[in-house]
Amino acid sequence: MIEEFLRSHPSIIRSAKALGGWDIIMYLVTDNHKKFHELAFELKRLFSDHVQSYDSWFAYKEHFYKPFPKILLDK
């Protein structure tokens, strides 16, 4: 059931099972912090038997780089 929720929710762009301190890592995109917290509380309410706690990290800017230089393709 949680997998279907993660796949179908428009604000969740990626999720993965994780090893270590977390069971699931989710990447969310929302317009503002209020919508983020609404989604977090919705997850906790719907899946209260599975979600005991959560941590959140926020990013407001993403840097993009090309790991393979174009000049190497020309030779």
Predicted model as a PDB file, atoms N, CA, C, CB and O in Angstrom, pLDDT in the B-factor column:
MODEL        1                                                                  
ATOM      1  N   MET A   1       0.828  -1.200   0.000  1.00 83.00           N  
ATOM      2  CA  MET A   1       0.000   0.000   0.000  1.00 83.00           C  
ATOM      3  C   MET A   1       0.869   1.259   0.000  1.00 83.00           C  
ATOM      4  CB  MET A   1      -0.940   0.001   1.215  1.00 83.00           C  
ATOM      5  O   MET A   1       0.577   2.205  -0.732  1.00 83.00           O  
ATOM      6  N   ILE A   2       1.930   1.286   0.808  1.00 87.00           N  
ATOM      7  CA  ILE A   2       2.783   2.470   0.836  1.00 87.00           C  
ATOM      8  C   ILE A   2       3.497   2.659  -0.494  1.00 87.00           C  
ATOM      9  CB  ILE A   2       3.804   2.367   1.970  1.00 87.00           C  
ATOM     10  O   ILE A   2       3.726   3.790  -0.924  1.00 87.00           O  
ATOM     11  N   GLU A   3       3.857   1.535  -1.161  1.00 90.00           N  
ATOM     12  CA  GLU A   3       4.514   1.637  -2.461  1.00 90.00           C  
ATOM     13  C   GLU A   3       3.610   2.317  -3.489  1.00 90.00           C  
ATOM     14  CB  GLU A   3       4.922   0.249  -2.959  1.00 90.00           C  
ATOM     15  O   GLU A   3       4.070   3.141  -4.279  1.00 90.00           O  
ATOM     16  N   GLU A   4       2.330   1.968  -3.473  1.00 92.00           N  
ATOM     17  CA  GLU A   4       1.382   2.578  -4.404  1.00 92.00           C  
ATOM     18  C   GLU A   4       1.215   4.071  -4.115  1.00 92.00           C  
ATOM     19  CB  GLU A   4       0.020   1.866  -4.325  1.00 92.00           C  
ATOM     20  O   GLU A   4       1.117   4.875  -5.042  1.00 92.00           O  
ATOM     21  N   PHE A   5       1.182   4.437  -2.852  1.00 92.00           N  
ATOM     22  CA  PHE A   5       1.083   5.848  -2.485  1.00 92.00           C  
ATOM     23  C   PHE A   5       2.302   6.614  -3.003  1.00 92.00           C  
ATOM     24  CB  PHE A   5       0.958   6.004  -0.949  1.00 92.00           C  
ATOM     25  O   PHE A   5       2.165   7.700  -3.567  1.00 92.00           O  
ATOM     26  N   LEU A   6       3.492   6.045  -2.810  1.00 92.00           N  
ATOM     27  CA  LEU A   6       4.724   6.705  -3.255  1.00 92.00           C  
ATOM     28  C   LEU A   6       4.764   6.846  -4.769  1.00 92.00           C  
ATOM     29  CB  LEU A   6       5.948   5.926  -2.775  1.00 92.00           C  
ATOM     30  O   LEU A   6       5.220   7.868  -5.282  1.00 92.00           O  
ATOM     31  N   ARG A   7       4.294   5.837  -5.489  1.00 92.00           N  
ATOM     32  CA  ARG A   7       4.289   5.894  -6.957  1.00 92.00           C  
ATOM     33  C   ARG A   7       3.281   6.900  -7.495  1.00 92.00           C  
ATOM     34  CB  ARG A   7       3.990   4.522  -7.530  1.00 92.00           C  
ATOM     35  O   ARG A   7       3.529   7.539  -8.518  1.00 92.00           O  
ATOM     36  N   SER A   8       2.157   7.044  -6.823  1.00 94.00           N  
ATOM     37  CA  SER A   8       1.062   7.843  -7.377  1.00 94.00           C  
ATOM     38  C   SER A   8       1.036   9.299  -6.920  1.00 94.00           C  
ATOM     39  CB  SER A   8      -0.228   7.211  -7.022  1.00 94.00           C  
ATOM     40  O   SER A   8       0.372  10.121  -7.551  1.00 94.00           O  
ATOM     41  N   HIS A   9       1.733   9.634  -5.850  1.00 95.00           N  
ATOM     42  CA  HIS A   9       1.660  11.007  -5.347  1.00 95.00           C  
ATOM     43  C   HIS A   9       2.477  11.941  -6.238  1.00 95.00           C  
ATOM     44  CB  HIS A   9       2.163  11.081  -3.887  1.00 95.00           C  
ATOM     45  O   HIS A   9       3.649  11.665  -6.493  1.00 95.00           O  
ATOM     46  N   PRO A  10       1.893  13.029  -6.712  1.00 94.00           N  
ATOM     47  CA  PRO A  10       2.589  13.914  -7.650  1.00 94.00           C  
ATOM     48  C   PRO A  10       3.788  14.667  -7.054  1.00 94.00           C  
ATOM     49  CB  PRO A  10       1.616  14.906  -8.192  1.00 94.00           C  
ATOM     50  O   PRO A  10       4.662  15.104  -7.803  1.00 94.00           O  
ATOM     51  N   SER A  11       3.847  14.824  -5.756  1.00 94.00           N  
ATOM     52  CA  SER A  11       4.969  15.548  -5.144  1.00 94.00           C  
ATOM     53  C   SER A  11       6.178  14.658  -4.866  1.00 94.00           C  
ATOM     54  CB  SER A  11       4.518  16.192  -3.853  1.00 94.00           C  
ATOM     55  O   SER A  11       7.272  15.163  -4.611  1.00 94.00           O  
ATOM     56  N   ILE A  12       5.995  13.351  -4.914  1.00 94.00           N  
ATOM     57  CA  ILE A  12       7.093  12.422  -4.658  1.00 94.00           C  
ATOM     58  C   ILE A  12       7.700  12.042  -6.003  1.00 94.00           C  
ATOM     59  CB  ILE A  12       6.604  11.148  -3.871  1.00 94.00           C  
ATOM     60  O   ILE A  12       7.077  11.344  -6.803  1.00 94.00           O  
ATOM     61  N   ILE A  13       8.922  12.510  -6.241  1.00 92.00           N  
ATOM     62  CA  ILE A  13       9.532  12.280  -7.547  1.00 92.00           C  
ATOM     63  C   ILE A  13      10.422  11.042  -7.572  1.00 92.00           C  
ATOM     64  CB  ILE A  13      10.336  13.488  -7.953  1.00 92.00           C  
ATOM     65  O   ILE A  13      10.730  10.521  -8.644  1.00 92.00           O  
ATOM     66  N   ARG A  14      10.832  10.571  -6.405  1.00 93.00           N  
ATOM     67  CA  ARG A  14      11.664   9.370  -6.346  1.00 93.00           C  
ATOM     68  C   ARG A  14      11.619   8.813  -4.932  1.00 93.00           C  
ATOM     69  CB  ARG A  14      13.131   9.677  -6.776  1.00 93.00           C  
ATOM     70  O   ARG A  14      11.536   9.558  -3.956  1.00 93.00           O  
ATOM     71  N   SER A  15      11.674   7.497  -4.842  1.00 93.00           N  
ATOM     72  CA  SER A  15      11.793   6.853  -3.533  1.00 93.00           C  
ATOM     73  C   SER A  15      12.611   5.583  -3.707  1.00 93.00           C  
ATOM     74  CB  SER A  15      10.383   6.537  -2.915  1.00 93.00           C  
ATOM     75  O   SER A  15      12.643   4.985  -4.783  1.00 93.00           O  
ATOM     76  N   ALA A  16      13.269   5.186  -2.628  1.00 93.00           N  
ATOM     77  CA  ALA A  16      14.117   3.991  -2.684  1.00 93.00           C  
ATOM     78  C   ALA A  16      14.213   3.374  -1.303  1.00 93.00           C  
ATOM     79  CB  ALA A  16      15.527   4.331  -3.226  1.00 93.00           C  
ATOM     80  O   ALA A  16      14.198   4.079  -0.294  1.00 93.00           O  
ATOM     81  N   LYS A  17      14.314   2.042  -1.264  1.00 91.00           N  
ATOM     82  CA  LYS A  17      14.614   1.365  -0.012  1.00 91.00           C  
ATOM     83  C   LYS A  17      16.067   1.656   0.314  1.00 91.00           C  
ATOM     84  CB  LYS A  17      14.339  -0.181  -0.101  1.00 91.00           C  
ATOM     85  O   LYS A  17      16.905   1.751  -0.584  1.00 91.00           O  
ATOM     86  N   ALA A  18      16.364   1.796   1.588  1.00 89.00           N  
ATOM     87  CA  ALA A  18      17.713   2.195   1.993  1.00 89.00           C  
ATOM     88  C   ALA A  18      18.257   1.259   3.054  1.00 89.00           C  
ATOM     89  CB  ALA A  18      17.717   3.634   2.511  1.00 89.00           C  
ATOM     90  O   ALA A  18      17.513   0.595   3.776  1.00 89.00           O  
ATOM     91  N   LEU A  19      19.565   1.228   3.125  1.00 89.00           N  
ATOM     92  CA  LEU A  19      20.260   0.504   4.179  1.00 89.00           C  
ATOM     93  C   LEU A  19      20.741   1.513   5.206  1.00 89.00           C  
ATOM     94  CB  LEU A  19      21.448  -0.332   3.610  1.00 89.00           C  
ATOM     95  O   LEU A  19      20.978   2.673   4.869  1.00 89.00           O  
ATOM     96  N   GLY A  20      20.886   1.098   6.426  1.00 84.00           N  
ATOM     97  CA  GLY A  20      21.408   2.008   7.445  1.00 84.00           C  
ATOM     98  C   GLY A  20      20.311   2.570   8.308  1.00 84.00           C  
ATOM     99  O   GLY A  20      19.386   1.864   8.708  1.00 84.00           O  
ATOM    100  N   GLY A  21      20.425   3.855   8.592  1.00 81.00           N  
ATOM    101  CA  GLY A  21      19.536   4.515   9.538  1.00 81.00           C  
ATOM    102  C   GLY A  21      18.112   4.706   9.066  1.00 81.00           C  
ATOM    103  O   GLY A  21      17.219   4.906   9.890  1.00 81.00           O  
ATOM    104  N   TRP A  22      17.869   4.652   7.763  1.00 81.00           N  
ATOM    105  CA  TRP A  22      16.525   4.866   7.223  1.00 81.00           C  
ATOM    106  C   TRP A  22      16.074   3.648   6.448  1.00 81.00           C  
ATOM    107  CB  TRP A  22      16.486   6.111   6.326  1.00 81.00           C  
ATOM    108  O   TRP A  22      16.896   2.918   5.895  1.00 81.00           O  
ATOM    109  N   ASP A  23      14.778   3.426   6.405  1.00 87.00           N  
ATOM    110  CA  ASP A  23      14.218   2.322   5.619  1.00 87.00           C  
ATOM    111  C   ASP A  23      13.874   2.769   4.201  1.00 87.00           C  
ATOM    112  CB  ASP A  23      12.969   1.758   6.307  1.00 87.00           C  
ATOM    113  O   ASP A  23      14.041   2.013   3.244  1.00 87.00           O  
ATOM    114  N   ILE A  24      13.391   4.003   4.080  1.00 89.00           N  
ATOM    115  CA  ILE A  24      12.997   4.547   2.778  1.00 89.00           C  
ATOM    116  C   ILE A  24      13.536   5.968   2.662  1.00 89.00           C  
ATOM    117  CB  ILE A  24      11.441   4.523   2.599  1.00 89.00           C  
ATOM    118  O   ILE A  24      13.492   6.744   3.617  1.00 89.00           O  
ATOM    119  N   ILE A  25      14.038   6.291   1.491  1.00 90.00           N  
ATOM    120  CA  ILE A  25      14.435   7.669   1.177  1.00 90.00           C  
ATOM    121  C   ILE A  25      13.477   8.173   0.099  1.00 90.00           C  
ATOM    122  CB  ILE A  25      15.953   7.755   0.696  1.00 90.00           C  
ATOM    123  O   ILE A  25      13.260   7.506  -0.913  1.00 90.00           O  
ATOM    124  N   MET A  26      12.910   9.347   0.325  1.00 91.00           N  
ATOM    125  CA  MET A  26      11.991   9.940  -0.641  1.00 91.00           C  
ATOM    126  C   MET A  26      12.490  11.314  -1.060  1.00 91.00           C  
ATOM    127  CB  MET A  26      10.570  10.039  -0.055  1.00 91.00           C  
ATOM    128  O   MET A  26      13.023  12.074  -0.252  1.00 91.00           O  
ATOM    129  N   TYR A  27      12.307  11.613  -2.330  1.00 91.00           N  
ATOM    130  CA  TYR A  27      12.606  12.942  -2.846  1.00 91.00           C  
ATOM    131  C   TYR A  27      11.276  13.609  -3.170  1.00 91.00           C  
ATOM    132  CB  TYR A  27      13.544  12.880  -4.111  1.00 91.00           C  
ATOM    133  O   TYR A  27      10.510  13.133  -4.008  1.00 91.00           O  
ATOM    134  N   LEU A  28      11.018  14.719  -2.491  1.00 90.00           N  
ATOM    135  CA  LEU A  28       9.755  15.434  -2.635  1.00 90.00           C  
ATOM    136  C   LEU A  28      10.015  16.814  -3.215  1.00 90.00           C  
ATOM    137  CB  LEU A  28       9.024  15.542  -1.280  1.00 90.00           C  
ATOM    138  O   LEU A  28      11.026  17.449  -2.915  1.00 90.00           O  
ATOM    139  N   VAL A  29       9.097  17.265  -4.040  1.00 90.00           N  
ATOM    140  CA  VAL A  29       9.157  18.630  -4.551  1.00 90.00           C  
ATOM    141  C   VAL A  29       7.828  19.290  -4.224  1.00 90.00           C  
ATOM    142  CB  VAL A  29       9.454  18.665  -6.099  1.00 90.00           C  
ATOM    143  O   VAL A  29       6.770  18.846  -4.670  1.00 90.00           O  
ATOM    144  N   THR A  30       7.902  20.365  -3.431  1.00 91.00           N  
ATOM    145  CA  THR A  30       6.700  21.108  -3.079  1.00 91.00           C  
ATOM    146  C   THR A  30       6.948  22.601  -3.305  1.00 91.00           C  
ATOM    147  CB  THR A  30       6.289  20.830  -1.604  1.00 91.00           C  
ATOM    148  O   THR A  30       8.091  23.044  -3.410  1.00 91.00           O  
ATOM    149  N   ASP A  31       5.883  23.348  -3.376  1.00 89.00           N  
ATOM    150  CA  ASP A  31       5.982  24.796  -3.594  1.00 89.00           C  
ATOM    151  C   ASP A  31       6.499  25.543  -2.373  1.00 89.00           C  
ATOM    152  CB  ASP A  31       4.633  25.350  -3.985  1.00 89.00           C  
ATOM    153  O   ASP A  31       7.153  26.579  -2.495  1.00 89.00           O  
ATOM    154  N   ASN A  32       6.199  25.008  -1.197  1.00 89.00           N  
ATOM    155  CA  ASN A  32       6.600  25.696   0.027  1.00 89.00           C  
ATOM    156  C   ASN A  32       6.679  24.703   1.188  1.00 89.00           C  
ATOM    157  CB  ASN A  32       5.611  26.839   0.358  1.00 89.00           C  
ATOM    158  O   ASN A  32       6.301  23.540   1.050  1.00 89.00           O  
ATOM    159  N   HIS A  33       7.167  25.171   2.315  1.00 87.00           N  
ATOM    160  CA  HIS A  33       7.354  24.286   3.459  1.00 87.00           C  
ATOM    161  C   HIS A  33       6.025  23.795   4.042  1.00 87.00           C  
ATOM    162  CB  HIS A  33       8.153  24.998   4.533  1.00 87.00           C  
ATOM    163  O   HIS A  33       5.967  22.707   4.614  1.00 87.00           O  
ATOM    164  N   LYS A  34       4.975  24.576   3.902  1.00 93.00           N  
ATOM    165  CA  LYS A  34       3.674  24.167   4.423  1.00 93.00           C  
ATOM    166  C   LYS A  34       3.176  22.915   3.704  1.00 93.00           C  
ATOM    167  CB  LYS A  34       2.653  25.307   4.279  1.00 93.00           C  
ATOM    168  O   LYS A  34       2.675  21.989   4.342  1.00 93.00           O  
ATOM    169  N   LYS A  35       3.313  22.887   2.379  1.00 93.00           N  
ATOM    170  CA  LYS A  35       2.886  21.711   1.616  1.00 93.00           C  
ATOM    171  C   LYS A  35       3.755  20.498   1.942  1.00 93.00           C  
ATOM    172  CB  LYS A  35       2.937  22.005   0.108  1.00 93.00           C  
ATOM    173  O   LYS A  35       3.268  19.367   1.965  1.00 93.00           O  
ATOM    174  N   PHE A  36       5.036  20.737   2.194  1.00 91.00           N  
ATOM    175  CA  PHE A  36       5.906  19.635   2.602  1.00 91.00           C  
ATOM    176  C   PHE A  36       5.406  19.015   3.905  1.00 91.00           C  
ATOM    177  CB  PHE A  36       7.360  20.123   2.766  1.00 91.00           C  
ATOM    178  O   PHE A  36       5.277  17.795   4.008  1.00 91.00           O  
ATOM    179  N   HIS A  37       5.128  19.854   4.892  1.00 91.00           N  
ATOM    180  CA  HIS A  37       4.678  19.344   6.188  1.00 91.00           C  
ATOM    181  C   HIS A  37       3.307  18.674   6.086  1.00 91.00           C  
ATOM    182  CB  HIS A  37       4.628  20.478   7.211  1.00 91.00           C  
ATOM    183  O   HIS A  37       3.045  17.702   6.794  1.00 91.00           O  
ATOM    184  N   GLU A  38       2.444  19.172   5.227  1.00 94.00           N  
ATOM    185  CA  GLU A  38       1.150  18.519   5.015  1.00 94.00           C  
ATOM    186  C   GLU A  38       1.355  17.105   4.481  1.00 94.00           C  
ATOM    187  CB  GLU A  38       0.275  19.341   4.039  1.00 94.00           C  
ATOM    188  O   GLU A  38       0.689  16.171   4.926  1.00 94.00           O  
ATOM    189  N   LEU A  39       2.272  16.943   3.531  1.00 93.00           N  
ATOM    190  CA  LEU A  39       2.558  15.625   2.980  1.00 93.00           C  
ATOM    191  C   LEU A  39       3.197  14.717   4.028  1.00 93.00           C  
ATOM    192  CB  LEU A  39       3.472  15.747   1.759  1.00 93.00           C  
ATOM    193  O   LEU A  39       2.852  13.538   4.114  1.00 93.00           O  
ATOM    194  N   ALA A  40       4.118  15.246   4.821  1.00 90.00           N  
ATOM    195  CA  ALA A  40       4.760  14.455   5.867  1.00 90.00           C  
ATOM    196  C   ALA A  40       3.725  13.979   6.890  1.00 90.00           C  
ATOM    197  CB  ALA A  40       5.866  15.276   6.563  1.00 90.00           C  
ATOM    198  O   ALA A  40       3.752  12.818   7.298  1.00 90.00           O  
ATOM    199  N   PHE A  41       2.834  14.843   7.300  1.00 90.00           N  
ATOM    200  CA  PHE A  41       1.793  14.458   8.258  1.00 90.00           C  
ATOM    201  C   PHE A  41       0.804  13.469   7.639  1.00 90.00           C  
ATOM    202  CB  PHE A  41       1.044  15.703   8.760  1.00 90.00           C  
ATOM    203  O   PHE A  41       0.299  12.581   8.326  1.00 90.00           O  
ATOM    204  N   GLU A  42       0.528  13.621   6.345  1.00 93.00           N  
ATOM    205  CA  GLU A  42      -0.348  12.670   5.664  1.00 93.00           C  
ATOM    206  C   GLU A  42       0.284  11.277   5.649  1.00 93.00           C  
ATOM    207  CB  GLU A  42      -0.644  13.141   4.223  1.00 93.00           C  
ATOM    208  O   GLU A  42      -0.395  10.286   5.917  1.00 93.00           O  
ATOM    209  N   LEU A  43       1.567  11.200   5.341  1.00 91.00           N  
ATOM    210  CA  LEU A  43       2.275   9.918   5.370  1.00 91.00           C  
ATOM    211  C   LEU A  43       2.234   9.304   6.765  1.00 91.00           C  
ATOM    212  CB  LEU A  43       3.730  10.097   4.916  1.00 91.00           C  
ATOM    213  O   LEU A  43       1.974   8.111   6.921  1.00 91.00           O  
ATOM    214  N   LYS A  44       2.490  10.117   7.762  1.00 90.00           N  
ATOM    215  CA  LYS A  44       2.494   9.619   9.144  1.00 90.00           C  
ATOM    216  C   LYS A  44       1.099   9.162   9.572  1.00 90.00           C  
ATOM    217  CB  LYS A  44       3.007  10.707  10.104  1.00 90.00           C  
ATOM    218  O   LYS A  44       0.962   8.174  10.293  1.00 90.00           O  
ATOM    219  N   ARG A  45       0.071   9.876   9.132  1.00 92.00           N  
ATOM    220  CA  ARG A  45      -1.306   9.509   9.491  1.00 92.00           C  
ATOM    221  C   ARG A  45      -1.738   8.232   8.776  1.00 92.00           C  
ATOM    222  CB  ARG A  45      -2.276  10.656   9.148  1.00 92.00           C  
ATOM    223  O   ARG A  45      -2.289   7.326   9.402  1.00 92.00           O  
ATOM    224  N   LEU A  46      -1.489   8.155   7.469  1.00 93.00           N  
ATOM    225  CA  LEU A  46      -1.934   6.996   6.695  1.00 93.00           C  
ATOM    226  C   LEU A  46      -1.182   5.718   7.051  1.00 93.00           C  
ATOM    227  CB  LEU A  46      -1.776   7.275   5.223  1.00 93.00           C  
ATOM    228  O   LEU A  46      -1.750   4.626   7.031  1.00 93.00           O  
ATOM    229  N   PHE A  47       0.096   5.864   7.376  1.00 91.00           N  
ATOM    230  CA  PHE A  47       0.942   4.698   7.619  1.00 91.00           C  
ATOM    231  C   PHE A  47       1.524   4.733   9.031  1.00 91.00           C  
ATOM    232  CB  PHE A  47       2.073   4.630   6.581  1.00 91.00           C  
ATOM    233  O   PHE A  47       2.704   4.451   9.237  1.00 91.00           O  
ATOM    234  N   SER A  48       0.681   5.081   9.994  1.00 89.00           N  
ATOM    235  CA  SER A  48       1.137   5.234  11.376  1.00 89.00           C  
ATOM    236  C   SER A  48       1.659   3.929  11.971  1.00 89.00           C  
ATOM    237  CB  SER A  48       0.009   5.764  12.234  1.00 89.00           C  
ATOM    238  O   SER A  48       2.467   3.951  12.899  1.00 89.00           O  
ATOM    239  N   ASP A  49       1.210   2.809  11.449  1.00 89.00           N  
ATOM    240  CA  ASP A  49       1.713   1.534  11.960  1.00 89.00           C  
ATOM    241  C   ASP A  49       3.129   1.234  11.467  1.00 89.00           C  
ATOM    242  CB  ASP A  49       0.777   0.406  11.552  1.00 89.00           C  
ATOM    243  O   ASP A  49       3.797   0.360  12.019  1.00 89.00           O  
ATOM    244  N   HIS A  50       3.596   1.946  10.436  1.00 85.00           N  
ATOM    245  CA  HIS A  50       4.934   1.739   9.887  1.00 85.00           C  
ATOM    246  C   HIS A  50       5.874   2.919  10.136  1.00 85.00           C  
ATOM    247  CB  HIS A  50       4.838   1.479   8.407  1.00 85.00           C  
ATOM    248  O   HIS A  50       7.074   2.724  10.329  1.00 85.00           O  
ATOM    249  N   VAL A  51       5.343   4.125  10.132  1.00 84.00           N  
ATOM    250  CA  VAL A  51       6.179   5.326  10.274  1.00 84.00           C  
ATOM    251  C   VAL A  51       6.261   5.704  11.743  1.00 84.00           C  
ATOM    252  CB  VAL A  51       5.613   6.514   9.434  1.00 84.00           C  
ATOM    253  O   VAL A  51       5.277   6.139  12.341  1.00 84.00           O  
ATOM    254  N   GLN A  52       7.446   5.531  12.318  1.00 82.00           N  
ATOM    255  CA  GLN A  52       7.637   5.906  13.713  1.00 82.00           C  
ATOM    256  C   GLN A  52       8.224   7.312  13.825  1.00 82.00           C  
ATOM    257  CB  GLN A  52       8.549   4.894  14.417  1.00 82.00           C  
ATOM    258  O   GLN A  52       7.869   8.070  14.728  1.00 82.00           O  
ATOM    259  N   SER A  53       9.107   7.648  12.919  1.00 84.00           N  
ATOM    260  CA  SER A  53       9.703   8.977  12.915  1.00 84.00           C  
ATOM    261  C   SER A  53      10.254   9.254  11.516  1.00 84.00           C  
ATOM    262  CB  SER A  53      10.827   9.097  14.000  1.00 84.00           C  
ATOM    263  O   SER A  53      10.331   8.355  10.678  1.00 84.00           O  
ATOM    264  N   TYR A  54      10.630  10.489  11.281  1.00 84.00           N  
ATOM    265  CA  TYR A  54      11.245  10.834  10.007  1.00 84.00           C  
ATOM    266  C   TYR A  54      12.209  11.990  10.207  1.00 84.00           C  
ATOM    267  CB  TYR A  54      10.174  11.194   8.955  1.00 84.00           C  
ATOM    268  O   TYR A  54      12.068  12.788  11.134  1.00 84.00           O  
ATOM    269  N   ASP A  55      13.174  12.061   9.335  1.00 86.00           N  
ATOM    270  CA  ASP A  55      14.111  13.177   9.280  1.00 86.00           C  
ATOM    271  C   ASP A  55      13.920  13.847   7.930  1.00 86.00           C  
ATOM    272  CB  ASP A  55      15.604  12.705   9.488  1.00 86.00           C  
ATOM    273  O   ASP A  55      13.564  13.189   6.952  1.00 86.00           O  
ATOM    274  N   SER A  56      14.151  15.136   7.870  1.00 86.00           N  
ATOM    275  CA  SER A  56      14.020  15.838   6.594  1.00 86.00           C  
ATOM    276  C   SER A  56      15.248  16.708   6.354  1.00 86.00           C  
ATOM    277  CB  SER A  56      12.732  16.697   6.567  1.00 86.00           C  
ATOM    278  O   SER A  56      15.777  17.347   7.264  1.00 86.00           O  
ATOM    279  N   TRP A  57      15.672  16.708   5.116  1.00 84.00           N  
ATOM    280  CA  TRP A  57      16.747  17.579   4.654  1.00 84.00           C  
ATOM    281  C   TRP A  57      16.150  18.418   3.533  1.00 84.00           C  
ATOM    282  CB  TRP A  57      18.023  16.757   4.169  1.00 84.00           C  
ATOM    283  O   TRP A  57      15.452  17.898   2.662  1.00 84.00           O  
ATOM    284  N   PHE A  58      16.424  19.695   3.558  1.00 83.00           N  
ATOM    285  CA  PHE A  58      15.857  20.596   2.567  1.00 83.00           C  
ATOM    286  C   PHE A  58      16.938  21.111   1.624  1.00 83.00           C  
ATOM    287  CB  PHE A  58      15.148  21.766   3.251  1.00 83.00           C  
ATOM    288  O   PHE A  58      18.049  21.426   2.049  1.00 83.00           O  
ATOM    289  N   ALA A  59      16.605  21.190   0.363  1.00 82.00           N  
ATOM    290  CA  ALA A  59      17.488  21.795  -0.632  1.00 82.00           C  
ATOM    291  C   ALA A  59      16.677  22.849  -1.372  1.00 82.00           C  
ATOM    292  CB  ALA A  59      18.078  20.718  -1.626  1.00 82.00           C  
ATOM    293  O   ALA A  59      15.520  22.619  -1.723  1.00 82.00           O  
ATOM    294  N   TYR A  60      17.275  23.980  -1.602  1.00 77.00           N  
ATOM    295  CA  TYR A  60      16.562  25.031  -2.321  1.00 77.00           C  
ATOM    296  C   TYR A  60      17.214  25.331  -3.658  1.00 77.00           C  
ATOM    297  CB  TYR A  60      16.497  26.295  -1.482  1.00 77.00           C  
ATOM    298  O   TYR A  60      16.673  26.099  -4.454  1.00 77.00           O  
ATOM    299  N   LYS A  61      18.375  24.733  -3.914  1.00 76.00           N  
ATOM    300  CA  LYS A  61      19.055  24.954  -5.172  1.00 76.00           C  
ATOM    301  C   LYS A  61      19.845  23.702  -5.516  1.00 76.00           C  
ATOM    302  CB  LYS A  61      19.977  26.200  -5.103  1.00 76.00           C  
ATOM    303  O   LYS A  61      20.500  23.110  -4.658  1.00 76.00           O  
ATOM    304  N   GLU A  62      19.775  23.310  -6.769  1.00 75.00           N  
ATOM    305  CA  GLU A  62      20.496  22.120  -7.200  1.00 75.00           C  
ATOM    306  C   GLU A  62      21.572  22.529  -8.194  1.00 75.00           C  
ATOM    307  CB  GLU A  62      19.532  21.076  -7.824  1.00 75.00           C  
ATOM    308  O   GLU A  62      21.306  23.273  -9.138  1.00 75.00           O  
ATOM    309  N   HIS A  63      22.771  22.045  -7.981  1.00 77.00           N  
ATOM    310  CA  HIS A  63      23.876  22.315  -8.893  1.00 77.00           C  
ATOM    311  C   HIS A  63      24.001  21.144  -9.850  1.00 77.00           C  
ATOM    312  CB  HIS A  63      25.209  22.551  -8.119  1.00 77.00           C  
ATOM    313  O   HIS A  63      23.939  19.984  -9.443  1.00 77.00           O  
ATOM    314  N   PHE A  64      24.175  21.452 -11.103  1.00 76.00           N  
ATOM    315  CA  PHE A  64      24.285  20.416 -12.117  1.00 76.00           C  
ATOM    316  C   PHE A  64      25.678  20.466 -12.716  1.00 76.00           C  
ATOM    317  CB  PHE A  64      23.203  20.585 -13.214  1.00 76.00           C  
ATOM    318  O   PHE A  64      26.199  21.543 -13.007  1.00 76.00           O  
ATOM    319  N   TYR A  65      26.269  19.319 -12.894  1.00 75.00           N  
ATOM    320  CA  TYR A  65      27.574  19.257 -13.543  1.00 75.00           C  
ATOM    321  C   TYR A  65      27.590  18.062 -14.479  1.00 75.00           C  
ATOM    322  CB  TYR A  65      28.725  19.163 -12.497  1.00 75.00           C  
ATOM    323  O   TYR A  65      26.831  17.108 -14.302  1.00 75.00           O  
ATOM    324  N   LYS A  66      28.464  18.124 -15.477  1.00 71.00           N  
ATOM    325  CA  LYS A  66      28.618  17.031 -16.422  1.00 71.00           C  
ATOM    326  C   LYS A  66      29.819  16.204 -15.988  1.00 71.00           C  
ATOM    327  CB  LYS A  66      28.788  17.558 -17.885  1.00 71.00           C  
ATOM    328  O   LYS A  66      30.944  16.703 -15.995  1.00 71.00           O  
ATOM    329  N   PRO A  67      29.599  14.952 -15.610  1.00 77.00           N  
ATOM    330  CA  PRO A  67      30.707  14.144 -15.111  1.00 77.00           C  
ATOM    331  C   PRO A  67      31.689  13.705 -16.193  1.00 77.00           C  
ATOM    332  CB  PRO A  67      30.169  12.940 -14.421  1.00 77.00           C  
ATOM    333  O   PRO A  67      32.791  13.266 -15.864  1.00 77.00           O  
ATOM    334  N   PHE A  68      31.327  13.808 -17.477  1.00 77.00           N  
ATOM    335  CA  PHE A  68      32.187  13.392 -18.565  1.00 77.00           C  
ATOM    336  C   PHE A  68      32.427  14.585 -19.471  1.00 77.00           C  
ATOM    337  CB  PHE A  68      31.569  12.208 -19.349  1.00 77.00           C  
ATOM    338  O   PHE A  68      31.491  15.053 -20.119  1.00 77.00           O  
ATOM    339  N   PRO A  69      33.650  15.093 -19.538  1.00 75.00           N  
ATOM    340  CA  PRO A  69      33.921  16.289 -20.355  1.00 75.00           C  
ATOM    341  C   PRO A  69      33.672  16.054 -21.847  1.00 75.00           C  
ATOM    342  CB  PRO A  69      35.360  16.740 -20.148  1.00 75.00           C  
ATOM    343  O   PRO A  69      34.067  15.027 -22.397  1.00 75.00           O  
ATOM    344  N   LYS A  70      33.022  17.004 -22.482  1.00 76.00           N  
ATOM    345  CA  LYS A  70      32.691  16.901 -23.900  1.00 76.00           C  
ATOM    346  C   LYS A  70      33.935  16.811 -24.768  1.00 76.00           C  
ATOM    347  CB  LYS A  70      31.853  18.087 -24.328  1.00 76.00           C  
ATOM    348  O   LYS A  70      33.913  16.171 -25.820  1.00 76.00           O  
ATOM    349  N   ILE A  71      35.003  17.435 -24.345  1.00 78.00           N  
ATOM    350  CA  ILE A  71      36.222  17.433 -25.151  1.00 78.00           C  
ATOM    351  C   ILE A  71      36.765  16.015 -25.368  1.00 78.00           C  
ATOM    352  CB  ILE A  71      37.288  18.301 -24.484  1.00 78.00           C  
ATOM    353  O   ILE A  71      37.424  15.761 -26.376  1.00 78.00           O  
ATOM    354  N   LEU A  72      36.508  15.117 -24.470  1.00 80.00           N  
ATOM    355  CA  LEU A  72      36.983  13.733 -24.620  1.00 80.00           C  
ATOM    356  C   LEU A  72      36.208  12.987 -25.695  1.00 80.00           C  
ATOM    357  CB  LEU A  72      36.870  12.985 -23.293  1.00 80.00           C  
ATOM    358  O   LEU A  72      36.711  12.017 -26.261  1.00 80.00           O  
ATOM    359  N   LEU A  73      34.985  13.431 -25.984  1.00 79.00           N  
ATOM    360  CA  LEU A  73      34.195  12.806 -27.036  1.00 79.00           C  
ATOM    361  C   LEU A  73      34.678  13.199 -28.417  1.00 79.00           C  
ATOM    362  CB  LEU A  73      32.741  13.169 -26.882  1.00 79.00           C  
ATOM    363  O   LEU A  73      34.468  12.462 -29.379  1.00 79.00           O  
ATOM    364  N   ASP A  74      35.320  14.347 -28.529  1.00 76.00           N  
ATOM    365  CA  ASP A  74      35.776  14.859 -29.831  1.00 76.00           C  
ATOM    366  C   ASP A  74      36.992  14.121 -30.360  1.00 76.00           C  
ATOM    367  CB  ASP A  74      36.096  16.332 -29.725  1.00 76.00           C  
ATOM    368  O   ASP A  74      37.246  14.163 -31.564  1.00 76.00           O  
ATOM    369  N   LYS A  75      37.737  13.460 -29.529  1.00 61.00           N  
ATOM    370  CA  LYS A  75      38.987  12.815 -29.979  1.00 61.00           C  
ATOM    371  C   LYS A  75      38.794  11.403 -30.432  1.00 61.00           C  
ATOM    372  CB  LYS A  75      40.000  12.831 -28.889  1.00 61.00           C  
ATOM    373  O   LYS A  75      39.755  10.747 -30.833  1.00 61.00           O  
TER     374      LYS A  75                                                      
ENDMDL                                                                          
END                                                                             
